[in-house]
């Protein structure tokens, strides 16, 4: 049947099972929006306040479901406003398809009104991108984009369509979209045998779990593996929830703001098994001193991650769930009682703690955990509050912490929370933001109100750029250059002006009551939480130091030259 390019776009979205798209219209993409209107009962369109909000919402939708998120934007500034969101998805391996429309084919390359080479701009931050200049190639291109976005290591793909292509007609043949097979072709018997031998020879194994375990859905196999080889388990920020944070073998996050238990344990182990991680610098600290006593065994779907940051002794390339499943069938039950006892001793000696008086970031997160019974989807912006959310909320399931890990995008959280809430209408979604992050995209409160989303927005308001100030305090002689937010922004009034409910909390009791009311609300609620400007994230590893040089507030106070 003959269809216009715009009709083909919508039919291809329906083929892929897309039920929600996030975007903002404009002249070049009007044909697509006109056709979207005709299918508004099949595909929900969420109009965000800014295109960046649309890209983050599509990202949050994808992270919380495992499906491909979709965002739409017009040419020029509309397309370029997606760039930060696309880069965020790329760094964290999030399946995303961004569809932009450009000026007509005859106007490309002529500095036409609202023309931009969005394909060229996004080449370094996408798995692939396309500009479709012929309508008869449109359907196959969109199908290929979705396939690339979700195949292997997921990531964002951009499809740019000139406006005249959306108006031109072509023959459209419907297709049945088959489920992607897991990547197993590189999992060899030899590699499995070597891994099993290394595990059985080890007396002090440790597991380090990352976002790849979440993406692959490997939680059940990971639990069996950890219990079978009797190894303690640490995770990265992106790996939260892959292994139950309440399990006795769990020791907390690894790295710059990881627990002393994990940092000491990884530094003392004789075998570090890295599962779906990329060995970020925030995890390894000084890479030359990372896990100095250990052989490194790495499982990852992306061969580019092998030996990139940390040299391995052995590795297996493939889907980590399938790798773990096959290893569980090969490895016998291990007994490392003495090693486990030592790590449990570290857990008892070095628990995460915070001051028992007053309202603070850790207290806020712990209270959220208690009132939600650990059954919420937590979204964060980037900074101190993000680390507190990683440390003090115990994630028992995957896809329940939605956060920008690799790019560290301030302004990410509220858009992502909107996407996660729309994707999970029966779940409580809570975005935890610092005041510096929140003001970057706080206009998306209007979107949450328009969509009548029951999400909760917590603003951890310390009137400073907290993490930068922490570094300025510890490493820059308290030179607080451009980090003090000493203005008169009233977040409660701002929320109310956009149609949300706002509360302010300056004490623990006020926060408890505000959160209780917020969790009972069926529409958006903002809680402005006023905390101290000099609260810090502990423990910490100084930049360039080894992770076993981790220090706490108490360690700082014991130093004669303590800041």
N, C-alpha and C positions, 0 to 999 in steps of 0.2 A: 504494500500500500504506500501511496505517496504522502509524505509528511513534510512539514517545514522543519528546519533545524531546531527551532524552539520546541516543537512537538517531540522531536527525536530525543532531545535532552530529557524531557519529562518522562517519556516512555522508558528510557534507559535507567533513570532513577528508580522507577517502579520495578523494573526487572531486578535491580539489585536489592530490592526489599527496603528501600529508603522510605521512612515514614515521617522524617522531620528534617528540615533544612534551616539554616540560620543565615541571615543575610540582610542586605540593604540595597534597594533598587537605584537605578540611574538610567540615563538615556541609552547607553549602549546595550544594556541587558533588558530593556523593556519588553522585547518580544518574548523572552523566557518568562518574565514575570506575568505577562498577559496569559501565557499558556498555563502557568502555575495557578492562576486564578481559576481556570477551568477544572483543575484537579485539586482544589483546596480541601475537598473532603477525603482525599487519599493521601496527600502529602501536606503536613503541617508546616507552615512557614513562620518562623519566629523573627520578627523585626527587632533587631538590636538597636542600641543607641549609637553605635559606632561599628565600623567594619571590624576593627580589632576585637570588639566584643563578640562578633559573629564567629571569628576564627577560634577564639578561646572557648566559646560555647560548643562548637562542633568538636573541639578537642576534648572537653569534659564529657560530652555525650559518648565519644569513642572510648575514652579511658574507663568509664564506668560500666560499659557494656561489652567491649571487645569488638563492636561493630565499626564500620567505617563512618566517620563523621563527615558531614557535607556543609560547606558554606558557599555563599554566592556573593559576588560583588561586581560592580560596574567597572568601566575602564578608568585609567588614570589614577587619581587619588583613592578611588574606591578600591582598586586592586592593590595599590601600594600599602594601604592601611591594613591589609591582611598579612603583610610580610612578617611582622613580629610573631603573630600566631602560628604561621607556617614554620618559622624557625624553631619555635617552642616545641611543636609537634615533632619536628625532625630530630631534635636533640634527644627526645624521650621515646622515639620509636612509636609514634601514635599514628594509626591509620586514618588518613584524612584526604578528602578530595575537595580541592578548591576550584570552583568554576567561575571564571571571570569572562566578561565579554569586552571586546575591544572595538576600535573604530573599524569601518569597513575595509576590506582587503585593499582597495585602490588608494586608501588614505594612510595605510601603514608606512612608517618610515618618513613621513612628511611633516612631523611635528604638528599633527592635527589636534584639534581641541580635545582635551582629556585623553590623549594618546600616551601610552607608556609601554615600554618593552618589558612587561611583567614576566614573560618567560625567561628573558635574559637576567632579570633581577633575581629571580628565585632559583636559578640553576644550582647554586651551591647549597641550597637549603631544602631541596626536594629529592625524593628518590628518582623522580623523572618529571618532566613537564612537556606539554604539547601546545602548539598553536595550530588550530584546525582551519585551513584555508579553503577546504572543499567539503561541501555538505555531505557528499556520499562517503566520506571517511569519518564522519562524526560519531556514528553509533559504535563502530569498532574501537575508536579512540577512547570513548568514555568507558566502554567495557574493559579495555586494557588498563585504563587508569585505576579502576577499582581493583583489578587483579593485582597490579603492582603494589597498590597501597597496602593490601593485606597479606601478600605472599612473603614467606620467609620472615626476615626482620621487617616489621611494618614501618610505614612512614607516610609522609604527605606527598601527594601528586597534584600538580596544577594543570588544568585544561583551559586554555584561552581561546575564545571563539569570536572572530570578527562579527559585527552586527549583521552584515548582509548574509553571512552563513546561517544565522538563526532565522532568516526570512526565506532563504532559498529552499527548494524542495528536492527530496531524494526518495528513492525506494527504501522503505524500512521493513526489515524482516525480524520479527521477534526472536529472541534467543532464550534458552533455558540456562541459567547461571548455575554451574556446578560448584560445590563446596571445594575449597582449596585443600589439597592433601598436605599433610605434615611433611616437613623437610627431613628426610631420613636417609637419603641416598649416600651421604658422606659418613654415616655411622658404620664403621667397619668392625668386624670381629676382632681384628688385631688391636684396634684402639680400645675396645671394651675389655679385652683380656689384660692389656697393660694397666688400664685404670683399676680393674679389680685387684690386680697384684699389688699396686701401690697402696690401695686401701687396706688390704689384708696385712701388709708389711708395716703399716703405720701404728704407732702406739699413742700418738697425740694428734688426732685429726680434728679439723675445724671446718665448718661449712660457712661460706660467704655467699649470700643469696641476693640477687639483684632483680631488676625489672623484667628480665627475660623469663624468670620463673612465673611472674604474674601473667605476662602476655601469653605464655604457652599453656596456662591452666594447670600447672604442675604441682599444686598444693598437696594433693593426696599422695602422689609419688614421692614428693619431698619429705613428707612426714614419715613415710615408711622407710625411706633411705636414712634419715637422721637417726631414727630409733634403731635401725638394723646395724649401722656402723658405730652407734654410740658416740656421736660427735656433737659438741655444742654448736649452736647456730647463731650467726650474726647476719645482719642485712644492711643494705644500702637504703637510702631514702626512697628510691624507686621500687625497692623490693618489699616494702612494708605490706604485711598481710599475706604474703606467699607462705610464710611459716607462722603459725599461731603465736602471737606475742605473749600469750599466757602459758605456753608450754614450758615445762621445767628446763628443757635444753636450750631455750632461747636466752640470749645474753644481751640483746640490744643492738643498736646501730653501731657501725664501725666508722672510724675516721675522725675528722676534725672535731665534730661534736658528738662522737660516739661514746659509749660507756667505757669506763676504765676496764671493766671485765673483758669486753670484746677486744679492745686495743691491746691489752696485756696478753690475752689468750692467743690472738692471731700472731703476736710477736714471739710466742713461745711454742707454738704448735710445730709438728714435724711434717704435716701434710695439710695444705690449704686447698680445699675444693671450692672453686669459684664457679657459681652456677648462674649464668645469664647476667654477668656483670661486665663493665667496661673498664674497671680499675681507674675511676676518676681520680684526679689529683686531690680532691677533697676527702677521698677515702684512704689513699695510700700515704699521704704526707710525703716525706722524703722517700722517693721510690727506691733509692739505693739501699735504704735501711728497712724496707718493708718486708715483713715476714722473713727475717734473716735466717731462721732455723728450719724453714719449711721447703719441701718440694711443692711446686704449684701444679695443680691439675685443674684445667679449665674446660667447662662445657659452654658452648655458645653456638648460636645459629649462624653468626656472621664471622666468616674467616678473617675479615679485616680486624677483628678485635683480638685475635690471637697474637701474642708477642708485641702488641702495639705500645702498651704502657708498662707492662710487667712481663718478663720473659718466663715462659712456662717450661716445666719439665715434661709435661704430656698434655694432650688436649683431645677433645672429641667435638667435631663440628656437626651440628644438627639441632633439631627440636629438643629442648632440654627435658620436656616431659617424657619423650620417647627414650632419651638417653637414660634417664633415671629408672624408667620402667624396665629396661633391659638389664641395667646394673643390679636392680633389686632381685632379679632372677638369678644373678650370678654370684653375688656376694653372700657369704654366710654371716650368721649373727656374730657380731664382734662384742668384746668386753673390754671397756676402757675405764673401769671403775675408779682407778687412782687418778686418772686425768680428769674425769668428770668431777670427782670430789674436789680437786684443786680449783677448777673453774667455778664450781658452786661456792667455794670459799671466797673467791673474788666477788661473786655476786652478793654475798652476805656482807662482805667488808666494804664494798664500794657501790652502794645503791644510789640511784638518782635521787636527789633531794633538793629542797628549796626552803626558803625562810617560811616559818610557820605563821608569821603575822602579816596582815595586810593583803590587799589584792595584788596579784602578780600573774605573769603569763603562765607559768606552770600550774598555778592554782586554777586559773580559768580552764585550762585544758583538762585537768583532772576532774573538775566539776562537770564539764561537758561529758566526759566519759561516764561519770557516775549517773548523771540524769538520763543519758541516752542508753545506759546499760551496754555500752560498747557496740551499739547496733546502728550507728549513723554512718553516712558517707561524709567524711571530713575533707574539705577543700581548703587550700591555703594560698596566700600570696607568697612572698619570698622575704626571708629575713629571720629575726629572732623568733617571732611567733611561729614560723614554719618549723624551726628546730624544736621548739617546745611541743608543737603538735606531734612531731615525730617521736619525741622522747616520752611524753606523758599520756598519750592516748594509746591503749594497747589494741593493735589491729589484729583481729583473729581471722579475717577473711580477706582475700585479694580484692582489688578494685574498690577499696573503701578509703584509701588516701589518694586524693587527686591533687597533684602539686607539680610545679615546674622545677625539675631537678637539674637538667643539663644546662639550659639557658639561664635559669634563674630570673624569670620574667616578672618584674613588679607590675601589678595591674592585671595579672592573669586570673586571679581566683574567682572574682564575682561572675565573670562571663562563663568560666568553667563550671561554677556552681549552678548557673542557669541551665547549662547543657545537661549536667548530671541529674538535676531535679526533674527536668522534662523526660529524660530517659528512664528515670526511676520514680514514678509518681507515688509509689507506696512507701518510699524510704524518706527518712529525715536527712536533709542535706544542710550542712553548716559550713559557711565560709569563714575562716579565721584570717583576719588581715591586720597588718600594722596600719597606723594612720597614714604613713607615707605612701604605702602601696595603695590603700583604699582610694585616696584622692586621685589616683591616676585614671581609674575607670569607674568612679563611683556613679557616673551617669547611668550605668546598667541597672541601678535600683529601679529606675523607671520601667525598664524592660520586665523585671521580675514582678512589679506591680501590675503592669498591663496583662501579663500572662497568669496572674493570680497564683503565684508559686509560693508554697509555704516554707521557703528557705529562710534560714536564720543567718544574718550577717553580724559577726562579732568584730568590732574594731578594737584592737589592743592599742590604746591611745597613750603613748608615752611622750608625745609632743617632740619627738626627735626621729631621725632615721636610725633606728636602734642598733642594727648590726654594724653599720658604718661607724656609729659613735662608739660601739664596743671596741672596734679596732683602733679608733683614734685614742681611746682611753689607754689601751694596753700597749700600743706600738707607735703612736704618733704624739706623745707628750701632751695629751689632752687638747690638741689643737682642733677644736670643734668647727671646722671649716664647712659651712653650708649644710649642716646637719641638724640645726635647731629649728623646729617648726613652731615658732612663737607667734602664730597668727591667731585669729579669732574664729576659725571655722567651727561651726556648731553642727556636728554630725547628726544629732537628734533632730534639729530643725530641718536640716537638709533632707533627711529621710522622710519626715512628715510632709515637706513641700512636694516630694515626688509621689506621695500617696502611701508610703509605708508607715508602720508603727515604729516609734523610736523610744528607747529607754537609755538612761544613763546610770552607770554603776561605778561607785568609788569605793565601795566596801564589799567584803565577801557576801554579806547578807543581801545587799542590793543586787549583786550579780545572781545569786541563787534564785531570788524571786523573779528577776527579769528573764532569766533563762527558762524558768518554769512556765511563765506566761508565753514566751516565744515558742516553746515546743508545743503549746496547745493551740497556737494560732494557725489559721488556714491561709493567711496572706503573709507577705514578707515582713520581717521584723529586724530592726537594727539595734544592737546593744553597744553603746559607746562606753568602753571600759577604761577608766583612767588609772594608769599604773605609773610607777616611778621611772624617771628618765634614765637612770643608771642601772636598772636591772640588766643582768647579763645571762648569756647562755653558758652553762657549765655542764660537764667539763669541756676543755678546749685543748687543741693542739696548735701550737704557734706555726705560722707559715714557714715551711722549710724544715720543720722538725720531724723526727720519727714519731709514729703514732704511739709508741710506748712512752713518749715524753709528755703524755697527756697530763694536764693539771686542772685542779678544781679551785673553787674560791678559797677553800681552806688552805690549799697549798700556797696560793698567792699570799694569804695573810701571814703565813709562816716565814715568808721571805723577808729579810731585813730591809730590802729596798722595794717592798711591795708598793704598787701604785695606789 
